[in-house]
Amino acid sequence: MKTKPVLAMDDVQTIIEAASRYAVEHDWKVTISVVDDGGHLLGLKRLDGAAPATAVISPGKARASALGRRESSGYEEMINGGRYAYLSVPGGVMLEGGVPIVVDGAVVGAIGVSGVKSSQDVEIGKAGIAAFMATQR
């Protein structure tokens, strides 16, 4: 039987709090979500001023990233490149802003951010992941 690392609730809090600090420092009003490797929601934080829709989009981006084992931007690129049939695939929001969380080569979950430009959403997500990875050393 194989074993794999999994996110603990302390890990989820570390990721969300670091991402939140980064967003607040930039005055970005976003929602931040963390899911496990199966795309199940473990934590969500909607910052003051974030649009209500971000609370739906953020976990969807995270889910797409976790299930696909890659950044959700890849799906958006495929769709923008003309592969419109991919819009019918269930499993998440196919927009940039979902980033997988990888530990020892295994995807343990993903973070999804929604509320600002997609590239900024990714920036926030990667800040949260970086803070978590710093605790793994």
N, C-alpha and C positions, 0 to 999 in steps of 0.2 A: 504494500500500500504506500502511496506517495503522501507526503505532507506538504503543506504550503503555508506561507505567512498569511495572516488575516489582519484587518484593521480592528483595533480596539477602540472603544469610545473615547479614551484619552487621545488617541491618534486623530480621530475625527475632530475633536475639539481643538487640538493643536493646529490642524490644517485650516479649519474655519476661522479661528481667531487670527492667525497670521494673515490669511487672505483678507479678512475684514480690516485689519490694521492698514494693510497696503491700500485698500480701496479708500478708506477714510483719509489717509494721508494725501491722496490725489483728489479728494472730494468727488469720488465716483459713487453713485447711488445704485447699488446692485443687490442681487440675491445670489448667495453662494450655497451650493449643495454638494454633498459628498455621498457617494453610493458605494456599495460593496462590489465584488467582482461579477456578481449576477445582476447588477443594475438596481438593487434594492436600496431605497433611501435610508441613510444612516443619520444624516444631519442636514439642516437647512437654516440659513440665517438671512433674513430680508432686512437690509439696512434701511434706516429712516430715509424716506423720500424715493425709494425704489418703486417703480411701477408695479401694480398688482400682477401683470402678466409675467413679470420676471420670476415669480414664485412657481410658475408652471414651466417656463422655458428652461430655467437653470437645471432642475433635476433631469429634464429630458436630454439636455446636452451631456450631462454626466452619464446618464444611462447609455446613450449612443456610444460614448467613448469606452465605457467599461465593457459593454457587450462586443464591440468591434475590436477591442484591444488596441486602439489607436486614437489619435486626436480626432474629434468630430469634424474638424475642418476638411478632412479627406472626403467625407460624404458630401459636404457642400460643394467642394471642387468638382466631384463627379457629376452632381446635378447641374451645376453651372456649365459644365462641359457638354451637356446635352443628354445625359443619362437620366431623363425625367422619370423613368419607371422606378427609380430608386426612391422616389417620394412615397411609394406605396408600401415600402418595407416598414414593418412595425419595429418598435424597440427604442425610440427616442426622437430627439429633435436633431435633425441633420444640419445644424448650423455650427460655425466655428465658436468655440468657447468651452468645449469639453476636453479635458486632458487626463489621460490615464495615470494612475499612481502605480509605479513599478518598484517592487522590492525583490532583490535577489533574482531578477529576471522574470518574476511573475507579476502579472497585473492583479493587484489586491483590491482595486476599486478605481474610482475616478472622481474628479472635481468638475463641476459645471458652474459657470458664472454667466449671468445675464444682466444687462442694464446699460452698458456703455458700448463703444465700438467693439466689434468682435476681437480685434487684436488686443484691446485693453482688457477684455474679459479673460483672454488667455494669460495675459501678464499677471493678472490678479491670481488666477488659478496656479500658475507656476510659482508665485511667491508663497502660496500656502503649502504647496508640495515641497518646496525648498526648505521651509521651516521644519516640516515633518522629517525630511531626509536627514537634516542636521541632528535630529534626536536619535537616529539609527546608527550612528557611528560608535 
